[in-house]
């Protein structure tokens, strides 16, 4: 399911820049007369080899679009070709738009990038209290909050942006604040939320008004729902079971709530306008979208992503600015960001010292082809020695897949044979909730079980004892079902984010919809061993009062069964005879206590 010391940043960068510059001068050669010679045949072969239905490519140089074309199909069944005006989801390439918008607000005097985020969002909190107090917009946009991805808390969730923002304090960090780079979509969603609070507009409306409209990006939008209303858009595709397996059409994934981290859809031609403006340091056709000073802030190295680099092509570490990866490519400074969301993969790359920009959009899930095409085009335009990037990366992928299969065959099966669940299978059926991650449901599926986590569904099978396996495609995760002292199933634990303790999902009963008339029959006094227990209504909500205690709100979970809202594991169960309520039984961890109606 889907890192390095911040303190080393200054030393590493200043120590390595001279060698990078030297390498750049050394690597430059005369640009070939026809840089796009053989480009189409190479990309078409690579597209076929990587099993990618369609590609949209645009290239900007010296402030002009010098190439824009589509390859393959936006709809495989209909054999409809991709054009330079076909819309694709750009995924996390969206992050650069969000960080650009935050810098615009700084330009407007509405925020200081170096002040704590709480200055502008007083309710902002993190699990690490110190980090929540000190985290700045720069920290937020450079992935040094200390949080890992926690993507399953939003992926497939029906919660809106506000609800996801409110859940952030519940997420455990895996490293200390500013200790190392860790990719986190929630921080970019929060950046969009910040834009909303300071601008008085939705992030979508602000980004359209301040970025897309000035650039003339009229077709670009913020939701796959809107993309499907356009006349020219690509369908999403992915591998059936594993990489390099059969390809199938996927469902569109709506990620509107997480929009600032990855929901923009655009075309090669329109992304070329965005890249042209960035290469001109915030200027576009007589407009200043961002001052040169704040434009530089986007691309200042803020954290180290990785030191594991192929020295044949890279001369300094992979760094991160605000919404941009920063490294060199064969001696040429490169700013870039990839994007992946269900059925689409993309890459946007800037080579600022060469006034070059490359946009690669595809309608294939999790493919490495955008990087292959980017590198091939860069080689051509920078006059570099040819490298067969498709063969190089595809060979590496196949090698990794083979190694993974071999490793899987060597995995020791630790299952305890001959065991069975402690309860009948039907007892496990129900809903379980984690406040940060949402609802996990176990439900019947024929003679066995199925699992539903938010909107994601998977198969459930018994592993051993009260441990079950959740599987979907190549993903297989075990979870443990827990019982209370009474022997009732009360929770499950599952590891959905590496580096933090397993997540606990508490079993709960969904409240029934009731009216005041439905609840009226329960109102009255009940004798509990000489004490009077009162059931009464406040509006359309039923309460119970036990002498000497507070009033407990009752939540209807079955026709005659109520949960005590603030007392986990406690229920009030009524008995009915001849249409009248005769008893009320407190069913609680230390026993059952029945009160007779007076």
N, C-alpha and C positions, 0 to 999 in steps of 0.2 A: 504494500500500500504506500501511496505516495506521500563545508562548515569550517570559521577560522578566526584567529585571535585579532580583534579589533585594534589592540594596542600596537600590533606590528605593522599596521597600515602605512604610517608615515615613513618608517625606515625602509620598508620593502619598496615602496613606490619611488622614493628619491634615489635609492641605491640602484634601481634598475632602469630608470628613465634614460640615462645616457646610453646604455647598451641597446635599448629599444630604438632610440633615434639613430644610432650608428647602423643598426641592422636595417632600419627603414631605408637609409641612403644607399646601403649596399644592395638591398633587394630590388630597388627600382631599376627598371630597364625601359627601353623605348616601347611605347604602347603599339601593339600590332595594328596594321592598317585597317583590317576588318575584324574587330574584336568579337563579332557575333558569327564568324565563320564556323560552320558545323554545330552551332549552339543548339539548334532545334533538333537535329538528329540525336545529339548527346542526351538532351533532356528527355526526349521521347523514349529513348532506350532505358534511361534511368527510371522514368515513370513506370514503365512496364516491369522492369526488374523489381522495383519496390512495391508493386501491386497498388499503385495510387491511381484512383480514377481520374482526377483532374488537378491541374496546376494553373495558377494565375501568376504571372511574373511581370514586374515593372522595374526599370532601371533609370535612375536619375544621375546625370553628371553635369557639373558646371551650371546648375540651375535649370536644366532642361530634361524632359523625359526623352531619353534616347531609344527606349525599347519598352514595349508593352504588348503582351500577347498571352493567349490562353492555350493550354495543351490538354488533350484528353477530354473527359466528359464531366459535365455537371450532373447529368442524369444518365447512368450507365444503361438502364433498360431502354430508354428512349434514344440513346446515342446522341444526346444533345451536347454540342461542344461548349467548352469553356471559352469565354472571351475576356478581354481586358476590363470589361464592365460587369463581369459576374461577381455577385456578392458571396463572400466567404466569412465565416466567423473567424476573428483574428485572435480570440482567446486572450492570453496574458499580455499580448502586445498592447492591450488596452491600458495596462498599468502606466505606460509612458504618457498617455493622455491625462490620466488622473494626477500624476505628479506635475505635469505641465500646468494643469488647472490650479493646483495648490500654489505653485510659484507665481501664477498670475494674481492670486489673492494677496500674496506678499508684495507684489508690485503695486497693488491697489492700496497698500497700507493697512490691510485688514488682519494680517498676522505677521509674526516674526518666526521664521523657520527654526530659530534656535531656542525659542521659549517653550516651556512645558506645554504639552497638548491640553492639560487641564486649564490653562489660561483661557482657552476658547471652548472647551467642552468640560465644564466643571464636574459632570457626572462620570467622566471617563475613569475607569479603573482596570487594573490588571490583577491577576492572582498574586503576583509579587508586588506588594504595596509600594515599595521603593521605586520599582520600575514604573508603576502607574503614576507616581508623583513626578517623575523626572523625564519620562519619554517625550521627545520633541517631534515635530513633523519630519525633521530629517531622519531621526531614528526610525520612525514609522515607515518611511519610504525607502529605507535602506536595509530592511530585514534584520534588525538587531534588537528586537523586543525581548528575545529570550524564548519566544514561543515557537514550537514546531508547527507543522502545517495544520493539524486538527481539521483536515478537510471533510471528514465524514460528519462533522457537525453542521455543515451547510450543504454538502452535495446530496441532492435528492430531497432536501428539506423544503417544506411548504412555508416556512417562516419568512416574514418580510425582513427588510433591512434593519428596521428598528429593533425587532426581536433578536436578530443575530448580534447586533451591536450590544444589546443588554446582556447577552450570554458570555461575552468575552472575559469578564473577570473569573469565570468558572474554569477556564482553560489553564491547565498546569503548564509551566515552562519546563524545558529540558536543560537549559543552560542559564547562566546569570545574564542579566541585562547588559547589553553591549559586549558580551564575551565573544560571540561569534555570529556569523551570518547564518540565518535559518529562514528559508523561504516561507512566507505566511500570507495567505490571501486575505485574512481578516484585517490585517493592518491597512491594506489598500482599500478594502471596503470602508474602513473607518476614515480613511483620507477622503473618500467620496462623501461620507456622512458629514465630515468637517466642512467640505465645500458647501453642502446643503445648508448647514447652520449659519455659515458666515455670509452666504450669498442670498439666502431667502428663496432659493430655487432648488428643484431637484437636481441631483448630479447630472442627470440626463439633459435637462433643460439648460443648465449652465454650460455644459460641454458643447452642446449644439450651438448656443448663442456666442460663446467666446472662442471656440476652436473650429468646429465643423463649418459653420456658416461663413466666417471670414475666409476660409480656405476654399469655399465652393464645393464642399463635400456633401452634396445634396442627397445622394442615394444612401449614404452611410446612416446606420441606425443603432439602436441599443438593445434589441431583443430579437430572438429568433422568430418570435411571433410576427414582428414587423417585417423581418427579412422575407418571410414566406408570402407576404403581400406584394412583393416587388415582381417585376416581369423577368428578372434575370438573377437567379440565385442557385447555388450549388446544394445538392443533397448530401447529407453526411454518410460516411462509410467507415467500416472498421473490420478487423479480422474476426472471424467467427469464434474461434476458441483461443488461439495463441498467435503471436507474431509470425507472419509468413504463411499462415493457414488460409483457408478460403475467406474471401471478402464478402461482406453482406452490408446491406443498407441499414443504417441505425436510425433510431428516433432522435428528433431534435431535443436537446437538453436546454430547458429554460433556466437561466441563472440570473434572472433580473435582480433578485435580492442582493447578489454578490457582484452586481454590475460593474462597479468601479475597478474591480480586480480582473474582469475578463469578458464583458458582454458585448463589446462593439463588433459590428459586422460592417465590412467595407469591400471595396473593389481594388484591383491593382492600380487602375488609373487614379482613383481618389486617394489611396494611400501614398501615391507618388507626390501629391500636393503637400501632404503632411511632411513627408521626408524632405521635399524641396525647402519648405519653411525652416525645418530643423537645421539643414545644412547652411542656411542663410542666417543662422543665429537669431531666430525669432522673427525675421522679416519676410513678408510675402506680398508682392504686388503693391508696394507702397504702404502697407500696413505693418505696424509693430505689434505682434501678438505677445511678445515677451522681450524685455530688455536684454541686451547682450550680457549684462552682469548676472541677471537671474538665469539666463540660458546656461551660463557656465556652471551654475549651482547644480543643474541636473546631472552634469557629467563629471563632477568632482568625485574621485574615489572615496567612498565612505567606509567600506568594509571589504574584507578578503573573502572571496567565494571559495577558491580552491588553489592549492599549490601543485596539484597533480596535473601537469600539462605535458604535452608532447613537445620536447625542446626542439624538434625539427621545424616546428611552425610557430612557436610562441616564445617570446623573449622576456615576458614578465607575467606575474601571477594574474589570475582571473579575478577582477575586482567588481564592485557594484557601486553605482551612484544612487540616483533616485529614480527608480523605474528602468534602469539601463545596466546591462553587463558591460564592463569595460576591460578590454584586453588588446593585444595586438594580433595581427594576422600576417605572418611571414614578414614582419617588420613594418606593417602598416597599422596605425591606430584604428581600432574598431569599437564602436558602440553598437550593441545589438540586444534584442530580446526575442525570445520565442513565445509561442502561444499554442496551447493544446486544450481543446474542449471536445466533448463527444462528437466524433466524426470529422474534426477539422484540426489541422496543424499548420502553423505559420512561423515566419521569421522576418523581422525587419532589421536591417543592418545599415549603419552609417560609417563611412570612412572619411572623417571630417578633413583630414589633411590632404585627401585626394579628391575632395568635392564629389564623392560617389555615394549613392544610396541604392540599396537593393531590397526589393520586397518580394517575398515568395509566399503564396497562399495555396493551400491544398485542402481537398475535402476527404482527408483520410485521418483516422484516429491514431495519434501517437506515433507517427512516422518520422524517420530521420531525414526524409528527402528534402525538406526546406533547407537544412544546413548543407546538404550536398550541392544543391543548385546554387545557393548563395556563394559557396566557395568556388565552384566552377566558373561562375560569372565573374567573381572578383579576380580570379587568376587571369582570365582573358583581358579584363579591362586594366589591370595593373601590370600587365606584361610579364607575368610570373611564369616560371617553368610549369608545364602541365602536370597535374596530379589527377589520377582517376579517382576522384572522391567517392563516386558511387560504388566502385568495386572495393575501395578501402573500407568504407563504412559498412557496406553490406556484408563483407567478409567478417568484419568484427562482430556484427550482429549475429550472424549465423554461428560463429564460434561461441559467443556468449550463450546462445540458445542451446547449443549442444552441451556446453558445460553445465547449464542449468538442468538439463534432462538427466545427465549423468549423475549430478549431485542428488537429484530427486530419487534416483534409483538406489542410492546409498543411504537414504534417510532411514533410520531405525524406527520401526513401528512400536511405539511405547504403549499401545493400547492394551488394557487388561482384558484378556480373553474371558468369555463366559460370564461377563457381568451384565446387569440389566438396570434400568432406571428404578429409583426408589418409589415412584408413583406410577399409576396408570398413565399412558401417553396423553390421554385427554386432560389430565390435571395440569399439564404444562401449557396448555393453550390459554392465551391471555395477552394483555398488553403490559409493557414494562417501560418505565420512563426514566431518562437521565436529563436533568435540567439543562445541561450544556449541549447534549447531543440529540435530544428528541426522543421519539417513541420507537421501541422495538416490539414487534408483535409476533407471537408464535401462533400459527393457525393450522387448522386441519388441511391436509392436501391428500385426498383419497384415503388410503390406509396409513399414511405417514404424516409428517409435519412439513410445514414451510415457514420461512421467516420473511418478515417485511420490516425493513428499517427505513423509517420515513417513507420515501416513495420507491425504495430499492427492494427488489424481491430476490430470494435465493432459496435453495433447497436446505432442509434441515434433516440430519440423520444422527442416530445415536452413536456415540464414540465409546464411552465406557462410564459406568456408574451414572452420575448426573451431569456428565459432560457430553455436549452435543457438538456436531460440526455444521457450520454454515458454509455452503459452497455455491459459487456462481462462476462458471467458466473455469479459469485457472486459479481463481482465488479460493482459498479454503482457510477458515478461521474457526477455532474451537471456542466455545463459551461454557461457563459453568453455571448450573442452576442451583440456587441456594434455598434451603428451607429454614423456617424459624423453629423455636422450641416446641411449638405445638405440632410440628411436622407439616405445616402448610407452606407451599411454595411462595416465597416473598420477593425474590430478586434473582437477577442473573448478572454475571460478570463477564466482560469480553474486552479483549485488547484491540482497540481500533486506532491507537496512536502509539508508536514505539517511543520508548523513553519515559513514559509516565505509567503510573500504576493502572491496572485494569479498571475499566469504567464500570460502575455499578448502576444497573437499571432496576428501579424499584417497581414491583408489580402494583398495578392500580386498577380500579374499577371505574369505568366511564360513568359519569353522572347521567341518569335518565332525565328526559325532559318531563317536567311535571308542572301542574298548575296548582293554584291555591285550593281549588275544589278537590283535586287528587289527594292533597295532604290533610285536608280537614278531618278525615276519619281517624287520624292518629292523635289528634289533639285530645288531651285529657290528663287525669292524675292516675298514677300507678303506684301500688304499694310494694316497696322493696324492703322486706324484713322490718316493717314498722315505719320506715321512712317514706316520704312522699316524693316520688319522681314526677316532674311535670314535663309534658310535651306541649309546645305552643308554637304559634306562627308569628313571624315578623315579616309582614308582607306575604310573599310567596315562598318563604324559606322556613323550614321546620327546625326547631331547636329543642334540646332536652336539657333540663336542669336537675342536677343531683344536689341535695342539700349540702351546703358548705363548699360547693365548687362553682366554677364559672359556667356560663351557658355554653353548651356545645352545639355548633352548627352541624346539622345532619345532611349528608349528601346521598340522595337516592341512587342506589346502584342495582337494585332489583325491586320488583313490586312491593316486597315486604322487608327489604333489607337496606340499611343505611350505614354509610361510613361516618365516623366522627371525624370531621374535617381536620382538626388539629391534633388528633391522637391516632397516630399510625398503628394499625393492627387491632383497633377497637371498632366494633360494629354494634348497632342496635337492630335486633331482628324481632319483628312483630309476628304474632300468630293471629289468625282470623278464623272465626266460627260463625256460620250463618250470616256472613256479610258484615260482621262486627269485629273490631279489634279486641282481643281478650287479654293478651299478655305482650310484654316487651322484654326481650332477653338481651342483656349486655354480654356480647361474645368478645372476650378479651384474653390477652396472653395468659393470665393467671386463672382462667376458668370462665364458666358461664353462670350468670346470675339473672334469674327471672323475676320480673315484677308483674303482679296481676293488676289489671285495670280496675279502678274503683267504680 
